[in-house]
Amino acid sequence: MDNHVALYRRMLLIYPARFRRAYGEAMTQLFADLLADQRQSGQPLGIFRL
């Protein structure tokens, strides 16, 4: 697992447990997909927009 995605998962602990159970996996997958898109775009600082 990517370090950025692992950090994002830890940040989700701020959300209420009910919210994390309902949306946590989808939010993490979306973040990972957006991260991959930014890496493929060739803009090294694009990750900061996420």
TIRO-2110 file (N, C-alpha, C; in Angstrom, 1 decimal):
// TIRO-2110
0.8, -1.2, 0.0, N, 1, A
0.0, 0.0, 0.0, CA, 1, A
0.9, 1.2, 0.0, C, 1, A
0.5, 2.2, -0.7, N, 2, A
1.2, 3.5, -0.9, CA, 2, A
1.2, 4.2, 0.5, C, 2, A
2.3, 4.9, 0.8, N, 3, A
2.3, 5.7, 2.0, CA, 3, A
1.3, 6.8, 2.1, C, 3, A
1.0, 7.4, 1.0, N, 4, A
0.0, 8.4, 1.0, CA, 4, A
-1.4, 7.9, 1.3, C, 4, A
-1.7, 6.7, 0.7, N, 5, A
-3.0, 6.1, 1.0, CA, 5, A
-3.1, 5.7, 2.4, C, 5, A
-2.0, 5.1, 3.0, N, 6, A
-2.0, 4.7, 4.4, CA, 6, A
-2.3, 5.9, 5.3, C, 6, A
-1.6, 7.0, 5.0, N, 7, A
-1.8, 8.3, 5.7, CA, 7, A
-3.3, 8.7, 5.6, C, 7, A
-3.8, 8.7, 4.4, N, 8, A
-5.2, 9.1, 4.2, CA, 8, A
-6.2, 8.2, 5.1, C, 8, A
-5.9, 6.9, 5.1, N, 9, A
-6.7, 6.0, 5.9, CA, 9, A
-6.7, 6.4, 7.4, C, 9, A
-5.5, 6.8, 7.9, N, 10, A
-5.4, 7.2, 9.3, CA, 10, A
-6.1, 8.5, 9.5, C, 10, A
-6.1, 9.4, 8.5, N, 11, A
-6.8, 10.7, 8.7, CA, 11, A
-8.3, 10.4, 8.7, C, 11, A
-8.8, 9.4, 8.1, N, 12, A
-10.2, 9.1, 8.1, CA, 12, A
-10.7, 8.7, 9.5, C, 12, A
-9.8, 8.4, 10.4, N, 13, A
-10.2, 8.1, 11.8, CA, 13, A
-10.8, 9.3, 12.5, C, 13, A
-10.7, 10.5, 12.0, N, 14, A
-11.3, 11.7, 12.5, CA, 14, A
-12.8, 11.6, 12.3, C, 14, A
-13.2, 11.0, 11.2, N, 15, A
-14.7, 10.9, 11.0, CA, 15, A
-15.4, 9.9, 12.0, C, 15, A
-16.6, 10.1, 12.2, N, 16, A
-17.4, 9.2, 13.1, CA, 16, A
-17.4, 7.8, 12.5, C, 16, A
-17.4, 6.8, 13.4, N, 17, A
-17.3, 5.4, 13.0, CA, 17, A
-18.4, 5.0, 12.0, C, 17, A
-19.6, 5.5, 12.2, N, 18, A
-20.7, 5.1, 11.3, CA, 18, A
-20.4, 5.6, 9.9, C, 18, A
-19.8, 6.8, 9.8, N, 19, A
-19.5, 7.4, 8.5, CA, 19, A
-18.4, 6.5, 7.9, C, 19, A
-17.4, 6.2, 8.6, N, 20, A
-16.2, 5.4, 8.1, CA, 20, A
-16.7, 4.1, 7.6, C, 20, A
-17.6, 3.4, 8.4, N, 21, A
-18.1, 2.1, 7.9, CA, 21, A
-18.9, 2.2, 6.6, C, 21, A
-19.6, 3.3, 6.5, N, 22, A
-20.4, 3.4, 5.3, CA, 22, A
-19.6, 3.9, 4.0, C, 22, A
-18.7, 4.8, 4.2, N, 23, A
-18.0, 5.4, 3.1, CA, 23, A
-16.5, 5.3, 3.1, C, 23, A
-15.9, 4.8, 4.1, N, 24, A
-14.4, 4.7, 4.3, CA, 24, A
-13.7, 4.1, 3.1, C, 24, A
-14.2, 2.9, 2.7, N, 25, A
-13.5, 2.2, 1.6, CA, 25, A
-13.6, 2.9, 0.3, C, 25, A
-14.8, 3.4, 0.0, N, 26, A
-15.0, 4.2, -1.2, CA, 26, A
-14.2, 5.4, -1.2, C, 26, A
-14.1, 6.1, -0.1, N, 27, A
-13.3, 7.3, -0.1, CA, 27, A
-11.8, 7.0, -0.3, C, 27, A
-11.4, 5.9, 0.3, N, 28, A
-10.0, 5.5, 0.2, CA, 28, A
-9.7, 5.1, -1.3, C, 28, A
-10.6, 4.4, -1.9, N, 29, A
-10.4, 4.0, -3.3, CA, 29, A
-10.3, 5.2, -4.2, C, 29, A
-11.2, 6.2, -4.0, N, 30, A
-11.2, 7.4, -4.8, CA, 30, A
-9.9, 8.1, -4.6, C, 30, A
-9.5, 8.3, -3.4, N, 31, A
-8.2, 9.0, -3.2, CA, 31, A
-7.1, 8.2, -3.9, C, 31, A
-7.0, 6.9, -3.8, N, 32, A
-5.9, 6.1, -4.5, CA, 32, A
-6.0, 6.3, -6.0, C, 32, A
-7.2, 6.4, -6.5, N, 33, A
-7.4, 6.6, -8.0, CA, 33, A
-7.0, 8.0, -8.4, C, 33, A
-7.3, 9.0, -7.6, N, 34, A
-6.9, 10.4, -7.9, CA, 34, A
-5.4, 10.5, -7.8, C, 34, A
-4.8, 9.9, -6.8, N, 35, A
-3.4, 9.9, -6.7, CA, 35, A
-2.7, 9.3, -7.9, C, 35, A
-3.2, 8.1, -8.3, N, 36, A
-2.6, 7.5, -9.5, CA, 36, A
-2.7, 8.4, -10.8, C, 36, A
-3.9, 9.1, -10.9, N, 37, A
-4.1, 10.0, -12.0, CA, 37, A
-3.1, 11.2, -12.0, C, 37, A
-2.8, 11.7, -10.8, N, 38, A
-1.9, 12.8, -10.6, CA, 38, A
-0.5, 12.3, -10.9, C, 38, A
-0.1, 11.1, -10.5, N, 39, A
1.2, 10.6, -10.8, CA, 39, A
1.4, 10.4, -12.3, C, 39, A
0.4, 10.0, -13.0, N, 40, A
0.5, 9.8, -14.5, CA, 40, A
0.5, 11.1, -15.3, C, 40, A
0.0, 12.1, -14.6, N, 41, A
-0.1, 13.4, -15.3, CA, 41, A
1.2, 14.1, -15.6, C, 41, A
2.2, 13.6, -14.8, N, 42, A
3.6, 14.2, -15.0, CA, 42, A
3.8, 15.5, -14.2, C, 42, A
2.8, 15.8, -13.4, N, 43, A
3.0, 17.0, -12.6, CA, 43, A
3.4, 16.6, -11.1, C, 43, A
4.6, 16.7, -10.8, N, 44, A
5.1, 16.2, -9.5, CA, 44, A
4.4, 16.8, -8.3, C, 44, A
4.0, 18.0, -8.4, N, 45, A
3.4, 18.7, -7.2, CA, 45, A
1.8, 18.6, -7.3, C, 45, A
1.3, 17.9, -8.2, N, 46, A
-0.1, 17.7, -8.3, CA, 46, A
-0.8, 17.0, -7.2, C, 46, A
0.0, 16.2, -6.4, N, 47, A
-0.6, 15.5, -5.2, CA, 47, A
-1.0, 16.5, -4.2, C, 47, A
-0.5, 17.7, -4.1, N, 48, A
-0.9, 18.7, -3.1, CA, 48, A
-2.3, 19.2, -3.4, C, 48, A
-2.8, 19.1, -4.6, N, 49, A
-4.1, 19.5, -4.9, CA, 49, A
-5.1, 18.5, -4.3, C, 49, A
-4.7, 17.3, -4.1, N, 50, A
-5.7, 16.3, -3.5, CA, 50, A
-6.0, 16.7, -2.1, C, 50, A
END
